[in-house]
Amino acid sequence: MVVDFETMMYKNVVWHTYEIHFSQFELAMEDFNVKLVKANLTVAGPLFYALHNIPFDEKMLIDIYIPVEQSDIPKDSDLFFQSYFYIDEMLMTRVRDNFEVKTEKAYDELFQYAIRNDYQINSPIFHILRGDDEGEWVELKVRVYKENM
């Protein structure tokens, strides 16, 4: 199921960009965590990442983000910082379990929904990692707009 009119809104967000082979994704996540610890930052929200390309050639360009409690970061950190992160007019769907297989299907669901509703996509695909006592899931979001006719 695809939901319209979703928003992403966070305060005090740090991020880092990675250009990696898809098999190195876990290493990028570990590296990002090391950067957070080294900068002595306190997590204040969900980890999310922007996938800038569909990795047909197995290469990924991703920005990994996380909101933190601090309103600035050490100057020697190689993380980037922004006070506010806000994107509206997004489509969203969720993936539970068997993420590798179901994520590909969810991409198709988002793209087909956009086509059926005459939307143009104008953002990378955002993956927001979520979880609670009942399990883990990923929210997939993409910003869309309609061209004036």
Protein Blocks (a to p, Z undefined) as FASTA:
>chain_A
ZZehiacddehiadddddddfklmmmmmmmmmmmmmmnopacfbdcddddfbdcfkopac
dddddddfbfbdcfkbcbdcdfbdcdehiacdddeejkllmmmmmmmmmmmmmmmnopac
fbdcdddddddfkbccdddddddddddZZ
